[in-house]
Amino acid sequence: MTISYQWLNEYLPVKVEPERLSRILTSIGLEVESLEKYTDPGTGYEDLIYEIGLTPNRMDAMSHLGVARDVCAYLTHHDKKVLKLKTPFVNTFKPNTTDAVVTVSIENNKACQRYAGVSIRKLTVKESPEWLKNRLNAIGVKTINNIVDITNYILHETGQPLHAFDLDAIRDHKIIVKNLREGTPFVTLDGRERRLASTDLMICDSEEPMCIGGVFGGSKSGVKETTTSIFLESAWFSPGDIRKTSFYHSLRTDAATRFEKGVDISNTVNVLKRAALLIREVAGGEIASEIIDVYPDPKPRTEVALKFHYLKKLSGKNYHSDSIIKILVALGFELIKEGMDEIWVKVPYSKPDITIGADIVEEILRIDGLDNVEIPSAITITPSVASSSREEWKEKVSSYLTGQGLVEILTNSITNSAFYTKEILEVSVRMMNSLSTELDIMRPSMLETGMQALAYNLNRRSNDLLFFEFGKTYTTPGPGSYDEQEHLCLYATGNIGKDAWKSKSAKVDLYYLKGLTRRILELAGLLHLPYRTIQKEGLEQALELHDSRGNQLITIGSVAPLKLEQFGIRQEVFYADLNWKLLYQHASEKEIRFSELPKQLPVQRDLSIVVSNNLPYDAIEKTLSIVNLKKLRDVQLFDIFESDKLGKGKKSMALSFNFLDEEKTLTDFEVDEMMTIIMGSFEKELQAEIRKG
């Protein structure tokens, strides 16, 4: 941000020397990056020019008045006397006539909450006076003519963008603020024809568009040398809409930059009056209408509470309540209520970034001076060392997965809303000021960002991919409430292993991922939990697993063809989503017990059963858990066979059972007895046929 020393001093109640001003600006968080002397060789005009570094949230300081307000607050606090900002006087505003009224209607109140304007007639478009050219040239703004120069002057004085229309080019003297259909052609001020997006907010007359609202003017309605009447616009446009339009058309204008950060909606009319008076001064003419101000749904001011002990906790310093209030009032805050340990304030419209108590603390620290923040000579910490910390558990699972050949990835938690259905978007967390249209929501699911990583690698001929990722998802179940969930996700496509003389690669499938998740469950102390079939958007053959308390632990499945097509993937992808927080809870509750190695030998028995080919293996595990034979130590499925000889819709499953009694050797009779119980349960619960011989 470029600031003129001469210009800034016009708004300060006392003169501040350049060197002290540099120190003050840096102390209040407006870091001075450079200070240079400016001299115009033609006129001899001299000035000092500051380049200050602004953080993205400081829209209130993107003007000379905004910076002056901060400096004035600093002087009030440190010099112990109340100093008032010298704001431009607009009370002399009065229309000469009212015979050039323009009617205004807003069709999209969300994108344009307030629109004001005024008509000025009988003016002369010409070169600007020396004082105006000096002000703009000093800060690097090219002068064009007196009308355009005044709008630029107001922009750098107040931070409010203005736009001047040729009044005679506005058909029927009607302004309509609305969106047009997708693909509508529009020629902008630079002579280029652009195709509009349906989200672009347009300023139109009764017949056609005249301007891309808040971004760029049109070729037909702008001020020309022959213009004698203008309609001057001052408005508040939605930051999100302006940002989308600006990036979509690659039009990064000064106006768009300010609108997308949030201008002061309460200043819309005063700025217009200031500009109208200046135009009448430098271009002659007469103000030919009252201020037209369309503001159907006035925006309430944000209210924030600040607890004094919280201020002490964050700042490390005790502030007297009087000092706190004086600082905030000097910055434009309004005191609502003062208590023993807290105050409530209304936030000025010029500071849309302030929403919580910590933001208020930052404002107080700035004006007190960031270089005055006390740094303790020693910091004492007591590290908490747990035997089963989150980090240890995460490292354990990561080590297992990398040992199985998986690669850890990290994807962006901000993603593209186009990936998701309307139902999912209704509970998604949208970005207030998205960097681009492709990064506009916090991800409600990990699947899509992982699919992007797979697609990127597949497009570079890496066809065998095994990924895992720890990450978070974000949803908003209701207004003002947010839900953040921790996940571990697995992604698999292509083959496992490589072809060699003694081994062959194998295609990944659902059973491969089930095997990985089973082992992770075992690490968490969870055994014999059955999967059940579910319907899940974006997945086929979807399975779900719950813990004994009914909490969902794992979702697993094959990615649906439509989802694969969305990312341009032409091969099968398998996906597993594990509730990481819940898994950690189970792992931390797990008791580690040690026991002697068994002295007895296990007894193995095999069994072949014929069942419906729709029967999942989980049903067998569930049946065995109901039977609950203490001496049954292990079950393995070692063969599946399908044949017409078995009957239509039937399959054979071959199982191996291991029995062990740690106290003695099991007899054949005891093992036969347990096998009889198992076979009876299979016949009853699974309608299984026991294969003989």
GUDREN-531190 format. One line per field, with one value per residue (C-alpha): x, y, z; residue in one letter. Coordinates in Angstrom, 2 decimals. Each point is the difference from the previous one (the first is absolute). Example, Ala and Ser with C-alpha at 12.3 -4.5 7.8 and 13.67 -1.06 7.14 Angstrom:
u	12.30_1.37;
v	-4.50_3.44;
w	7.80_-0.66;
aa	A_S;
//
This chain:
u	0.00_1.42_-0.53_0.81_1.40_-1.50_-3.40_-0.06_0.80_-3.17_-2.05_2.19_-0.85_3.72_3.00_2.13_3.60_0.84_2.41_-2.43_-2.80_2.12_0.49_-3.69_-1.14_2.33_-0.97_-3.73_0.49_0.19_3.62_1.87_1.80_1.48_0.01_1.01_0.02_-2.19_0.66_-1.87_2.61_-2.71_-1.79_2.56_-2.59_1.67_-1.30_1.12_-1.43_-0.43_-0.42_-1.72_-0.56_-3.60_-1.26_-3.00_-2.51_0.84_-2.45_-0.61_3.60_-0.17_-0.54_1.54_-2.91_0.27_3.71_-0.59_-2.65_2.52_2.67_-2.49_-1.00_3.69_0.62_-3.12_1.17_3.67_-0.23_-2.82_-2.31_-3.08_0.79_-2.73_0.53_-0.52_-2.51_-1.12_-3.03_-3.06_-2.80_0.00_-1.35_-3.20_-1.40_-0.36_-2.95_-1.82_-0.82_2.43_-1.16_1.08_-2.13_1.86_-1.21_2.01_-1.03_2.82_0.06_2.47_2.69_-0.83_-1.30_0.18_0.07_0.12_0.42_-0.29_-0.35_2.22_-0.72_1.60_3.53_3.13_2.33_3.52_3.46_0.11_1.30_3.60_-0.81_-1.93_2.64_2.72_-1.84_-0.55_3.35_1.84_-1.52_0.50_-3.55_-0.18_-2.26_-2.61_-2.59_-1.61_-2.97_2.00_2.69_-2.53_-1.28_3.62_0.63_-3.02_1.14_3.37_-1.49_-2.83_0.52_-3.42_0.01_-2.29_-1.10_-1.11_-2.49_-0.80_-3.53_-1.15_1.01_-2.37_-3.20_-3.20_2.16_-0.40_2.64_-0.69_2.48_-0.37_1.57_-0.25_-0.16_3.16_1.99_-1.49_2.52_1.27_2.67_2.07_1.84_3.15_-1.89_-0.07_-3.17_-0.50_-2.51_-1.72_-0.48_-3.46_1.56_1.35_-1.87_-0.79_-1.03_-2.56_-2.28_-3.49_1.39_3.58_2.93_2.26_2.57_1.26_-0.97_2.97_2.53_0.18_-1.95_-1.52_1.10_-3.22_-0.96_3.31_0.94_1.34_1.43_-3.43_-1.87_-1.93_-2.15_0.93_-1.62_2.40_-0.28_0.98_-0.94_0.71_0.57_0.42_3.73_-0.47_-1.88_2.52_2.93_-1.54_-0.76_3.39_1.88_-2.37_0.68_3.63_-0.88_1.98_-0.98_0.49_-3.77_-0.31_2.86_-1.78_-3.51_1.19_1.54_-3.18_-0.55_-1.77_-3.71_-0.88_2.18_-1.68_-2.01_2.55_2.64_-2.44_-0.68_3.74_0.60_-2.93_1.26_3.53_-1.28_-2.07_3.14_2.36_-2.44_-2.69_-3.62_-2.81_-1.12_-3.22_-1.59_-0.28_2.08_-1.72_0.64_-1.43_0.72_-2.90_1.51_2.34_2.96_0.25_3.30_1.94_0.01_3.00_0.76_3.47_0.85_2.84_1.62_0.00_1.76_2.60_0.41_0.66_1.97_1.91_-0.84_-2.54_-2.00_-2.26_-3.57_0.13_3.01_-1.73_-3.15_1.91_2.00_-3.10_-2.07_2.87_-0.08_-3.73_-1.40_-3.16_-0.22_-3.23_0.54_2.74_0.22_2.44_2.06_-1.25_-1.25_-2.32_0.65_-1.48_2.58_0.31_-1.13_3.50_1.40_-1.86_2.85_-0.77_-2.38_1.44_1.69_3.49_-0.48_-0.72_3.16_1.99_-1.44_0.97_3.50_0.48_-0.92_1.97_2.90_1.04_3.56_-1.22_-1.14_1.84_2.21_0.59_3.61_-0.81_-2.71_-0.91_-1.75_-0.90_-0.19_-2.69_1.42_-2.57_0.77_-2.55_-0.02_-1.72_3.36_1.16_-3.23_0.17_3.64_-0.91_-2.72_2.15_2.87_-2.32_-1.44_3.37_1.26_-2.82_1.18_-2.39_1.19_-1.24_-1.52_-1.19_-2.75_-1.58_-2.87_-1.45_-1.58_-2.45_-3.74_-0.61_1.04_-3.01_-3.77_-2.48_-0.91_3.63_0.57_-2.91_2.09_3.39_2.18_0.48_3.02_-0.84_2.73_1.00_3.31_-1.69_-3.23_1.77_0.85_-3.22_-1.00_1.57_-0.14_-3.03_1.60_3.57_-0.86_0.09_3.34_1.56_-1.47_1.69_3.35_-0.66_-1.01_3.13_2.27_-1.98_0.31_3.77_-0.09_0.25_-2.72_0.63_-0.80_-0.46_-0.59_-1.02_-0.81_-0.75_-2.29_-3.13_-3.43_-2.23_-3.79_-2.51_-3.05_-1.79_0.49_3.04_0.94_2.92_1.08_3.62_0.79_3.36_0.51_2.48_-0.71_1.45_0.03_1.03_0.05_1.95_2.15_1.74_3.60_2.00_0.26_3.16_1.34_-1.35_-3.03_-2.76_-1.71_-3.65_-2.79_-1.18_-3.56_-2.41_1.46_3.44_-1.31_-2.06_3.18_1.79_-2.89_-0.28_3.61_-0.52_-3.01_2.15_2.61_-2.82_-1.06_-3.18_-0.63_-2.82_-2.04_-2.18_-0.47_-3.49_-1.07_-1.25_-0.94_2.54_0.11_3.14_0.73_-1.00_0.19_0.03_0.51_-0.18_1.39_-1.16_1.53_-1.84_-1.55_-1.55_2.43_1.04_3.68_0.65_-1.58_1.52_-0.88_0.79_-0.22_-3.07_0.47_-1.59_2.47_2.91_-1.21_-0.14_3.77_0.84_1.09_-0.41_0.91_-1.53_0.68_-0.65_-0.50_-0.20_-0.93_0.85_-1.26_3.42_-1.13_-2.14_2.77_2.39_-2.50_-0.21_3.79_0.48_-2.52_1.71_1.69_3.21_0.14_2.85_-0.49_2.18_0.50_-2.30_1.65_-2.66_-0.29_-3.00_-2.43_-1.04_-3.23_-1.25_-3.61_-1.63_-3.46_-2.35_-1.76_-1.71_2.52_-1.21_1.12_2.94_2.77_-0.98_-3.17_2.18_2.02_-3.19_-1.42_3.22_-0.03_-3.52_1.11_2.93_2.16_2.86_2.35_-0.45_3.10_0.01_-2.06_1.34_-1.89_2.31_-2.19_-3.14_-1.45_-2.99_-1.53_-3.34_0.34_-0.46_-3.34_-1.11_1.15_2.22_3.69_2.28_2.14_2.85_0.95_2.85_-0.57_2.71_-0.89_2.21_-0.30_2.92_-0.41_-0.06_0.03_-3.44_-1.49_-1.67_-3.28_0.27_0.93_-2.80_-2.44_1.00_-0.13_-3.53_-1.06_1.56_-1.65_-3.37_0.31_0.95_-2.99_-2.39_1.30_1.41_-2.15_3.28_0.38_2.92_2.08_0.97_3.20;
v	0.00_3.39_2.92_3.70_1.81_3.36_-1.57_-2.00_3.08_1.70_-2.37_0.04_2.52_0.58_-0.07_-3.12_0.09_-2.54_-2.05_-0.27_-0.87_-2.88_-1.34_0.34_-1.76_-2.95_-0.19_-0.26_-2.79_2.13_-0.83_2.65_-1.85_3.14_3.79_2.05_3.65_0.94_3.05_1.02_1.68_1.84_1.64_-0.31_-1.75_-1.99_-2.76_-3.04_-3.33_-2.96_-3.57_-1.92_-3.74_-0.99_-3.40_-1.21_0.71_3.71_1.44_2.86_1.18_-0.01_3.76_3.20_0.53_-3.56_0.36_3.43_-1.48_-2.56_2.68_2.26_-2.86_-0.63_3.68_0.16_-3.02_0.92_3.80_-0.28_2.48_-0.48_0.73_-0.03_-1.04_2.88_-1.56_1.79_2.26_-1.07_1.88_2.64_-2.56_1.25_-0.67_3.00_-1.63_-3.35_-0.33_-2.84_-2.74_-3.55_-2.84_-2.97_-3.56_-2.94_-3.49_-1.82_1.40_-2.63_1.11_3.72_0.98_3.74_2.18_3.80_2.60_3.65_1.90_2.95_2.11_2.82_-1.00_0.21_-2.97_1.40_-0.25_-0.11_2.93_-0.09_-0.95_-3.07_-1.08_0.46_-2.19_-2.86_0.18_-0.11_-3.40_-1.36_0.38_1.15_3.02_-0.20_2.77_1.89_-2.40_-3.24_1.64_0.95_-3.61_-1.18_2.71_-1.13_-3.64_0.80_2.43_-2.19_-3.50_0.13_-0.69_2.21_-0.25_2.84_-0.69_2.35_0.98_0.41_-3.63_-1.38_-0.91_1.21_1.16_-3.45_-2.02_-3.71_-2.08_-3.63_-3.16_-0.88_-3.38_-2.08_0.94_3.47_2.06_3.26_2.41_1.45_3.30_-1.53_-0.87_-3.77_-2.01_-2.27_-2.80_0.52_-2.67_-0.30_1.02_3.33_2.93_2.57_3.65_0.38_2.67_-0.79_-1.82_-1.27_-0.45_3.00_-1.22_-3.11_1.08_0.79_-1.30_1.77_2.48_-0.43_1.56_1.96_1.52_1.44_3.68_1.52_3.42_1.02_-1.05_2.80_-1.98_-2.95_-2.42_-0.79_-3.44_-1.02_-3.53_-3.00_-3.24_-3.46_-0.82_-3.62_0.92_2.68_-2.35_-2.71_2.43_1.69_-3.30_-1.43_2.90_0.58_3.59_0.83_3.67_2.32_0.09_-3.80_-0.36_2.26_-1.38_-3.58_0.92_1.72_3.78_2.07_-0.29_2.83_2.46_-0.51_3.24_2.30_-0.98_0.78_3.46_0.65_-1.00_2.06_3.13_-0.50_-0.59_3.17_1.80_-1.26_-0.54_2.60_-0.91_-0.68_-2.86_-0.99_-2.48_-0.97_-2.99_-3.17_-2.62_-3.51_-1.98_-2.44_-2.13_2.04_-2.00_-0.36_0.81_-2.89_-0.12_-1.49_-0.57_0.33_-1.42_1.82_-3.19_-1.31_3.19_-0.57_-3.64_0.86_3.22_-0.76_3.48_1.55_2.82_2.38_-0.09_3.75_-0.52_-2.88_2.03_3.11_-2.07_-1.70_3.21_1.73_-2.84_0.43_-2.67_0.79_-1.02_-1.89_-1.27_0.01_-2.61_-0.92_-2.30_0.66_2.51_-0.34_2.10_0.53_-0.44_2.75_-1.07_0.84_-3.02_-3.07_-2.27_0.57_-2.68_-1.41_1.18_-0.89_2.50_2.75_-0.97_0.46_3.50_1.00_-1.43_1.89_3.38_-0.61_-0.87_-3.43_0.91_0.47_-3.60_-1.35_-3.03_-2.12_-0.72_-3.69_-2.36_-2.97_-2.97_-3.41_-2.41_-2.65_-3.41_-2.73_-3.67_-0.25_3.44_0.89_0.41_-3.46_-1.57_1.86_-1.04_-3.62_-0.07_1.96_-2.45_-2.93_1.56_1.05_-3.49_-1.31_2.16_2.95_3.59_2.84_3.01_3.41_1.71_3.45_0.30_2.77_-1.46_0.48_0.11_-1.41_-3.44_-0.28_-0.40_2.67_-1.93_-0.14_3.68_0.98_-1.06_1.03_2.81_2.61_2.30_3.67_1.24_-2.98_0.18_-1.36_-1.61_-3.37_0.51_1.24_-2.46_-1.92_-3.66_-1.88_-3.32_-1.30_-2.10_2.80_1.56_-3.47_-0.69_3.17_-1.35_-3.35_1.69_2.17_-3.04_-2.18_2.72_-0.34_-3.76_-1.15_-2.63_-1.93_2.30_-0.72_3.17_0.83_3.40_1.43_3.01_1.84_0.66_2.98_0.40_2.46_-1.86_3.30_3.78_0.96_-3.59_-1.91_-3.62_-1.05_-3.73_-1.80_-2.76_-2.55_-0.82_-2.71_0.12_-2.93_-0.55_-2.19_-2.90_-1.06_-1.09_-0.53_-2.90_-2.02_-3.45_-1.42_2.21_1.76_3.32_-0.06_2.49_1.94_-0.68_0.56_-2.91_1.59_3.16_-2.07_-1.81_3.30_1.36_-3.27_0.32_3.65_-1.11_-2.66_2.64_1.92_-3.14_-0.52_-3.59_-1.89_3.05_-0.82_2.16_0.60_0.98_3.59_2.46_2.83_2.85_-0.17_-3.64_-3.45_-3.24_2.31_-1.51_1.56_-1.10_1.14_-0.51_-1.75_3.33_0.53_2.73_-0.04_-0.90_-0.82_0.47_-1.93_-0.54_0.21_3.53_0.30_0.43_3.48_1.16_-1.53_1.80_3.29_-0.21_-1.59_-3.31_-3.11_-2.77_-1.35_1.89_-1.36_2.28_-0.33_2.74_-0.58_2.12_0.92_1.67_-3.00_-2.46_1.92_-0.11_-3.79_-0.28_2.12_-2.16_-3.22_-1.95_-1.83_-3.41_-2.48_-3.76_-3.06_-1.73_-3.04_-3.27_-2.05_-0.53_1.39_-2.33_0.89_-1.04_0.93_0.47_0.64_1.57_0.83_3.34_2.70_1.75_3.33_-0.99_2.15_-1.45_2.42_-2.05_-3.00_2.07_1.36_-3.52_-1.18_2.99_-1.01_-3.60_1.41_-3.11_0.94_-2.62_1.09_2.12_0.69_-0.42_0.30_-0.01_-1.83_-0.73_1.16_-2.16_0.54_-2.61_-0.92_-3.32_1.82_1.41_3.33_3.00_-2.12_0.02_-2.16_1.56_-2.00_0.97_-0.99_0.04_0.01_-1.16_0.29_-0.72_1.53_-2.44_-3.33_-1.73_-0.06_-3.40_-0.86_-0.28_3.56_1.42_-1.98_1.37_3.60_-0.64_-1.40_3.23_2.07_-2.07_0.23_3.77_0.29_-2.12_2.02_3.55_-0.14_-2.73_-1.69_-3.51_-1.93_-1.69_-3.56_-1.86;
w	0.00_-1.05_2.39_-0.55_3.03_-1.05_-0.70_3.26_2.10_-1.29_2.19_3.13_2.77_0.68_-2.30_0.37_-1.20_-2.76_2.14_2.91_-2.41_-1.34_3.51_0.83_-3.18_0.58_3.68_-0.81_-2.52_-3.17_-0.67_-1.98_-2.78_-1.56_0.33_-3.03_-0.93_-2.98_-2.17_-3.15_-2.24_-1.93_2.91_2.78_2.22_2.78_2.24_2.00_-1.10_2.35_-1.19_2.79_0.21_0.66_1.10_-2.08_2.79_0.29_-2.52_2.45_-0.56_-3.82_-0.08_1.35_2.39_1.28_0.74_1.55_2.32_1.31_0.48_1.79_2.33_0.77_0.79_2.20_2.00_0.36_0.25_2.57_-1.72_-2.15_-3.65_-2.64_-3.60_-2.47_-2.41_-3.19_0.56_-2.05_1.80_-2.74_-2.47_-1.55_-3.48_-2.31_-1.79_0.02_-3.70_-0.82_2.34_-0.84_1.38_1.49_0.61_1.37_-1.10_1.82_3.55_1.17_-2.47_0.35_3.43_-0.57_-3.12_0.04_-2.71_-0.92_-3.28_-0.96_-3.10_-2.02_0.96_-2.15_-0.45_-0.11_1.50_3.80_2.07_1.23_3.61_-1.15_-2.50_2.62_2.52_-2.48_-1.78_3.31_0.87_-3.53_-1.35_-3.62_-0.52_-2.79_0.36_2.84_0.41_-0.01_2.14_2.67_0.20_0.39_2.60_2.02_-0.31_1.59_2.51_1.34_-1.44_-1.72_-3.77_-2.10_-3.61_-2.27_-2.82_-2.86_1.06_-3.61_-0.73_2.67_-1.85_1.69_2.91_1.58_1.86_0.56_2.01_-1.05_-1.42_-3.69_-1.68_-0.45_-3.10_-0.52_-2.04_1.53_-1.26_2.85_0.21_-1.50_-3.21_0.64_-0.40_2.97_0.57_3.32_2.65_1.52_3.36_-1.33_1.52_-2.69_0.16_-2.80_-1.40_-1.30_-3.06_0.41_2.40_0.63_2.53_1.80_3.51_2.22_-2.53_-3.38_-2.10_-3.45_-3.27_-0.62_3.34_1.23_0.28_-3.24_-0.90_-1.33_3.15_1.69_2.45_2.22_2.42_2.83_1.64_3.53_1.08_2.20_-1.90_1.54_0.40_-1.10_-3.19_-0.95_0.53_-2.19_-2.81_0.23_-0.27_-2.62_-2.38_1.17_0.92_3.15_0.34_3.00_0.46_-0.01_2.48_2.48_-0.50_0.47_3.37_1.17_-0.18_2.65_-0.82_2.41_-1.94_-3.39_0.00_1.71_-2.54_-2.80_1.43_0.35_-3.63_-1.31_1.77_-1.36_-3.55_0.18_1.18_-2.75_-2.90_0.62_-0.64_2.43_2.19_-1.74_2.42_3.61_1.08_-1.20_2.70_-0.38_3.17_0.50_2.76_2.23_1.20_3.80_1.68_1.46_3.80_1.81_3.69_1.48_3.41_1.75_1.30_-3.59_-1.12_2.75_-1.06_-3.67_0.46_3.20_1.25_2.37_-1.62_1.89_-1.29_-0.78_-2.28_-1.78_-0.63_-1.19_-2.51_-1.39_-0.18_-1.84_-2.55_-0.60_2.34_1.95_3.66_0.73_3.52_2.62_2.75_2.75_-2.20_-3.52_-2.51_-2.99_-3.09_-3.45_-2.74_-2.66_-3.48_-1.25_1.89_-1.34_1.15_3.69_1.27_3.25_3.18_-1.27_-2.84_2.54_1.90_-3.21_-0.48_3.56_-0.40_-3.28_1.41_3.19_-2.33_-1.17_0.97_3.59_0.41_3.01_-0.61_3.14_0.89_0.55_-1.15_2.19_-1.55_1.34_-2.92_0.30_-0.77_-0.51_-0.49_-2.80_-1.60_-3.23_-1.69_1.05_-1.20_-3.29_-0.45_0.71_-2.67_-2.46_0.45_-0.64_-3.17_-1.43_0.78_-2.17_-2.89_0.35_-0.48_2.22_-1.78_1.17_-2.01_0.22_2.48_-2.21_-3.11_-2.88_0.71_-3.50_1.29_2.31_-0.27_0.99_3.17_1.16_-0.83_2.26_3.03_-1.39_1.35_-2.73_-0.19_0.61_-2.35_-2.14_-1.86_-3.13_-1.17_0.26_3.67_1.55_2.77_2.86_-0.95_1.38_-1.06_-0.47_-3.06_-2.58_0.98_0.03_-3.44_-1.25_1.23_-1.70_-3.27_0.04_0.33_-2.41_-2.64_0.41_-0.69_3.60_-0.16_3.23_2.91_3.70_2.06_3.55_1.52_3.42_-0.32_1.07_-1.49_0.74_0.01_1.41_1.41_0.65_-0.04_2.07_0.88_-1.49_0.14_-0.52_-0.32_-0.09_-2.56_-1.23_-3.64_-2.23_-3.81_-2.21_-3.76_-2.43_1.18_3.19_-0.42_-3.20_-2.43_0.69_-0.84_3.25_0.66_-1.86_0.62_1.09_-0.62_3.01_1.05_2.84_1.97_-0.09_1.70_2.44_0.99_0.68_2.05_1.96_1.09_1.04_2.06_1.64_0.88_1.72_1.90_-2.04_-1.07_-1.72_-1.04_-3.02_-3.10_-1.37_-3.51_-0.47_-2.75_-0.16_-2.52_-2.12_0.92_-1.20_2.03_3.00_3.45_3.43_3.35_3.45_3.42_2.83_1.04_-3.43_-1.12_-3.66_-0.31_-3.65_-3.41_-2.87_-3.65_-3.69_-1.44_-2.25_-3.80_0.01_2.64_-1.97_-3.12_1.91_0.50_-3.35_1.55_-2.16_2.46_3.19_3.22_3.49_2.98_3.78_2.46_3.69_2.89_1.36_3.24_0.94_-0.86_2.23_2.86_-0.31_-0.24_3.14_1.90_-1.08_2.79_-0.87_1.62_-0.07_0.13_-0.21_-3.31_-0.12_0.96_-1.77_-3.74_-1.87_-1.77_-3.55_-1.70_-3.48_-1.02_-3.36_-0.15_-2.89_0.41_-2.07_-2.22_1.48_3.49_1.22_2.11_2.76_0.55_0.87_2.48_1.56_0.42_1.65_2.38_1.10_0.59_2.04_0.34_2.36_-1.41_-3.64_-0.56_-3.74_-3.19_-3.53_-3.31_-2.39_-3.02_-1.82_-2.75_-2.30_-2.32_-1.55_1.83_3.29_-1.13_-1.44_2.05_2.25_0.92_2.11_2.72_1.56_3.55_2.29_3.79_2.68_3.53_3.07_3.71_1.91_2.90_-1.82_-3.36_-1.59_-0.77_-3.31_1.82_1.35_-3.41_-1.71_2.53_-0.78_-3.76_0.42_1.73_-2.81_-2.76_1.74_0.25_-3.68_-1.04_2.16_-0.43_-3.54_-1.52_-0.84_-1.36_1.48_-2.69_0.92_-0.92;
aa	M_T_I_S_Y_Q_W_L_N_E_Y_L_P_V_K_V_E_P_E_R_L_S_R_I_L_T_S_I_G_L_E_V_E_S_L_E_K_Y_T_D_P_G_T_G_Y_E_D_L_I_Y_E_I_G_L_T_P_N_R_M_D_A_M_S_H_L_G_V_A_R_D_V_C_A_Y_L_T_H_H_D_K_K_V_L_K_L_K_T_P_F_V_N_T_F_K_P_N_T_T_D_A_V_V_T_V_S_I_E_N_N_K_A_C_Q_R_Y_A_G_V_S_I_R_K_L_T_V_K_E_S_P_E_W_L_K_N_R_L_N_A_I_G_V_K_T_I_N_N_I_V_D_I_T_N_Y_I_L_H_E_T_G_Q_P_L_H_A_F_D_L_D_A_I_R_D_H_K_I_I_V_K_N_L_R_E_G_T_P_F_V_T_L_D_G_R_E_R_R_L_A_S_T_D_L_M_I_C_D_S_E_E_P_M_C_I_G_G_V_F_G_G_S_K_S_G_V_K_E_T_T_T_S_I_F_L_E_S_A_W_F_S_P_G_D_I_R_K_T_S_F_Y_H_S_L_R_T_D_A_A_T_R_F_E_K_G_V_D_I_S_N_T_V_N_V_L_K_R_A_A_L_L_I_R_E_V_A_G_G_E_I_A_S_E_I_I_D_V_Y_P_D_P_K_P_R_T_E_V_A_L_K_F_H_Y_L_K_K_L_S_G_K_N_Y_H_S_D_S_I_I_K_I_L_V_A_L_G_F_E_L_I_K_E_G_M_D_E_I_W_V_K_V_P_Y_S_K_P_D_I_T_I_G_A_D_I_V_E_E_I_L_R_I_D_G_L_D_N_V_E_I_P_S_A_I_T_I_T_P_S_V_A_S_S_S_R_E_E_W_K_E_K_V_S_S_Y_L_T_G_Q_G_L_V_E_I_L_T_N_S_I_T_N_S_A_F_Y_T_K_E_I_L_E_V_S_V_R_M_M_N_S_L_S_T_E_L_D_I_M_R_P_S_M_L_E_T_G_M_Q_A_L_A_Y_N_L_N_R_R_S_N_D_L_L_F_F_E_F_G_K_T_Y_T_T_P_G_P_G_S_Y_D_E_Q_E_H_L_C_L_Y_A_T_G_N_I_G_K_D_A_W_K_S_K_S_A_K_V_D_L_Y_Y_L_K_G_L_T_R_R_I_L_E_L_A_G_L_L_H_L_P_Y_R_T_I_Q_K_E_G_L_E_Q_A_L_E_L_H_D_S_R_G_N_Q_L_I_T_I_G_S_V_A_P_L_K_L_E_Q_F_G_I_R_Q_E_V_F_Y_A_D_L_N_W_K_L_L_Y_Q_H_A_S_E_K_E_I_R_F_S_E_L_P_K_Q_L_P_V_Q_R_D_L_S_I_V_V_S_N_N_L_P_Y_D_A_I_E_K_T_L_S_I_V_N_L_K_K_L_R_D_V_Q_L_F_D_I_F_E_S_D_K_L_G_K_G_K_K_S_M_A_L_S_F_N_F_L_D_E_E_K_T_L_T_D_F_E_V_D_E_M_M_T_I_I_M_G_S_F_E_K_E_L_Q_A_E_I_R_K_G;
//
